[in-house]
Amino acid sequence: MSFPPKSQLWHCGIARVDIDEFFARGGGDPATSSFQKSDIVWLPMPGPWRYIADPFGIRQGNSLFIFVEAYDYLTKKGTIHRYAFDASLRLLDVAPCLEERTHLSYPFVFKFDGEFFMLPEQSRSGQLTLYRAKNFPDSWEPECVLMDNIPAVDPSLIEHDGRWWMFFSIAGERHRDRRELHLASAAQLTGPWHIHPQSPIIENFTHGRPGGTPWKRSDGSIILPLQDCSESYGGGLSFAKISRLDVDEVKIEPLDNYIEAKVFSEEWKDGTHTLSRCGDVTLFDVKKYLYSFGRYAVDIRRELTRLRRRAL
């Protein structure tokens, strides 16, 4: 343990550039992309000892809605908040939109058959629940359980060749959720879902955990953003290319393309672990470490709150 204690903070931004630009950057060579740090619109920070991470977005009319994990060190729990922006990326408002008894993160949102869905990570509950918008974007209700008794981590969906495909990790010992990339598929979004016979399809710390929205390229291949956890959790973004994806076989190739946090920020340079496509903009998060004795005060407040509740 470090002294003062070490805490991680995350921050989210909007880059005015298509996700293919970041993929083309490879190692961050400016010659391969027109992207500049001035192209970034940062989401406001939520306050002391809180952070936002895992941004996913949907455009609706002239508005852009971004959904994030909102984490509070005082409760050690994540909930889902949404940020609304206008067409010029001016912030309109912020509101909580989903909370459960257990931790929520990675709010993978998408539109299908005219309806809005969200598939957040909730591995601590031991199941994976799909939510449907009751009143978009602020009210969500459970649609169905896609997986039970499987602590799926960072589930990422794509529809391909008439089937739904889910890339995910599984929580377990020895950082299993950072080194095993699993795959499942279903004929219908609501299931039943079946684990692919080749799963896990990757077993290493550099390409072993999803890191954003999969997308299709013009050549028919699928690009999958992944987290590099070889040196630290969410240390950077790696990628894999999928050239075949069916119920019998998956051909996946880890790529050399790589994104470091410093591509986005010199201050928030300790990691990046989500890259999400949203039309002509790309959403991302970045990490920095905070070394502060203030963490002790937060931990004490949390413990006192817990003791008060037990005494009631």
N, C-alpha and C positions, 0 to 999 in steps of 0.2 A: 504494500500500500504506500502511496506517495504521501509526502508531508510538505505542505498542506495537501488535503485530499484532492484527488483528481476527478473531475466531472466532465462529461461530454455534453456539449450543446449543439443543436442543429438549427439551421436556418434555410429558408426556401426562397427560390427566385424564379422569375419568368425570363427566358431568353427569347428575343425577337428573331428567332431563326428556326428552321425546320430541323427535326431530329437527325436527318441524314447529314446535315452539316457537322454535327458532333461525331457521328460515326466516321465521316471522312477525315476528321482531324487526326485520327490515329493517336499518335503520342502528343498531340497538342501543337503541331506545327502550324503557325499562323499562315503559312503559304498555301495550305490546303483549305482554308475557310475564311470567309469574310467576317466571322463573328468577332466582336469586340466586347470588352467588359461593359462599355457604355450602352450596349444593347440590353442590359439586364434591368428588370424592374423587381425590386426586392419586396417581399411581403413584410409587413410590420412584425416586429418581435412581440411576443405575448406578455413579457414582463420578467422580473427576476425569478431565477430558478424554474423557468419554464422554457420549453422550446417547441418548435414545429418541424416536422419532417415528413418524408414519404408523400410528396405532392402528386396528385392526379387531377385531371381537369376535363370539363365538358363545356363546349360552347352551346348556348341556347339563345337564339335571336342575336342581339347585339351584346350580350353579356358573356363573360367567361367566369365559370364557377370552378374554383380550385378547392379540393378536399385534402386535408392533411391530418396526420397524427398530431394531436396537441398533448404534450406530455408535461406533467407537473411533478417536480421532485418532492413536493409536500405530500402528495398522495401516492407517488410511485406508480402512476397509472396513466395510460393514454386513452383519450377520447377522440372523436372525430369532429373537427371544425370545418366550416366552409367559408371561403373568401370570395366575394363577388366583385368583379371588375367590369368596367364599361369597355366599349370598343377601342378606346385609346389607352387601355390598361390603367385607368384611374380607379383606385380602390373605392368601392361604394359602401360596403359594410362587411362585418364579420359576425358569425353566429355559430354556436354549437349545434350539431345536427344529429349526433348519434353517441349514446353512452350505454354501456352494459356493465354488469357486475365485475367482469374481468377486463383486462387490458385489451384495447383495440389499437390497431395501427394499419399502415399500408392500405388505405381505402381505395382499392381498384374500382373505379367507376366507369360505366359504359352505357351506351344506349343500344337497345335491341328491340325490334318490332314495335318501335314507337314508345317504348317505356324505358325508364332509367333504373339501373341496377347498381348495387355496390357489393363488392366481395372483400371485406376487410380481413386482415389477419386477426385471429382470436385464438391462437394456439394454446393459451393457458386454460381455455374452456374445454379443450380436447375435441372440439368439433369445428367444422367450417360451415358457416351459415351465409346464404345468399340473401341480400336485402333488396326490396323493391321500394321505389320512391312512392310514398303515399301522397305527398305534396312536395314536389321538387322545388327547391333543393334542400328544404329544412326538415322534412319529416320522412322517416324511413321505417319500414316494418319488415320482420322476417318473412321471406318467401318460402324457403325450404332449407334443409340441411343437406349440403352436397357431400360431406364426408363426416363420419362419426368415428370416434376413437382413434383418430389420426390427427396429431397436433401439427397441422400444416402451417408452414411459415411462408409469408410473402407470396400468396397465390397470384399468378399472372395468367390471364386468359387470352386466347386468340381463336377465331373461327377460321377453319381451313378445310377445304374440300368436303364440305357438308358435315363436319364434326366440330365439336368444341374441344379445345386442348388446354390443359392447365399445367403450367410449370410451377413447382413449389419445392421447398425444403421441408424437413421434418425435425422438430425439436427433439433433442436427445443428449446423451452423455458425450463428453469430449468434443463439444462444439459440432455436433452432427449437423445442426442447421446451417453451418457455414461451409460444409465440405461435401454435401450430397445434393445433387440436383435431380429431382424426381419429375415424372411425367404421368398424367392421367388423361383420359378422354371420355367423351360421352356423345351420343347421337343427339341428345337434347340438352339445353342449358341446365335444366333442373335434374338431369341424370336419368338413369343411374350412371355413376362415374366408375371407370375401370382403370386400375393401375396398369401402365404399359409393361409388357414382359421384359423390356430392356432396362426398366427403372431400377436403380438410379442410372441416369444417362451420362452423368459426369460425376467423378469423385476426386475433387481436389479443392483446395482453399482459394484458388484464384478464380474459378468459374463455377462455384458450387452453390450459389444462392441467387435467386432472381433479384433484379435491380431496376424494374420499371416495365414499360409496355413493350411487348413484342410487336414488330411491324414487318410488313412484306415489302420487298424491294421489287424493282421492275423486272428482274430476272426470275421472279417466282420464289426466290429464297426467303427465309424468315430470319430476321436478326433479333437476337435476344440479349438485352442488357443484363449484365450479371455483376454481382458484388465481388470485389477482390478482398478477401478476409485473410490473406496470407500473413500480413504483418499486424493488422488490427481489424476490428470489426468495422466494415464499411470504409475500408482504406482507400478505395478507388473503384472505378467502373471498368469492367472488362466486357467482352462481347463474344458471342458464339453465333455461327451461321448454321442454319438447318436447311439441308438440301433435299431431304426426304422425310416425310412425316405421315405415317399411316399406322393402322392398328398392328401391323406385323413388324415394322422396322422404322427406326429413326436414325438418320445420319446427321450427326452434329459435330461441328468442327470449331474448337476454341480458336479465336482470332487474336492477332497481335494488337489490334486497335485498343487503345487505352486512354482513359480520361482521369486526370488528377484534379483535385479540388482547386489547385492554384489556377487552373484554366478560368475559373469563375471568380475567385477572390484570393487576395494575398493575406487577408485577415483570417478568413475561414478556410484554412489550408490543410487541416488534419484529416480530411476524408470527404467522400461523396458516395452515396449509395442508392440514389434513385434518379432515373432519367425517364421522363414520361412525354409521350407525344400528344399534342393537343392542337391539331390543325397546323397552322403556320408558326406556332410557338412551341417551345420546349420547356418543360418544367423540371427543376432539379433541386437537390438539397446539398448542403455542405456542412462540415463539422469543424468545431474547434474545441480544444481542451481548456477547461478553466481550473486553475489551482487556487483554492480559496478556503479559508477556515470557516467562511459563511456556510459551507455545507454542513458543518456540525450543528449550527443553529437550526437549519431546516430539518435535520434528522431528529433533533430533540423535540421540535414542535410536532413532528409527525407522531413520535412515540407518546407524547403527552395527549394528543388528540385520541390516539388509540386507547390509552388507559382511561380517559374520561368516558368514552363510549362503552367500555366494558363495565364501568361502574354504574351506568344508568340501568 
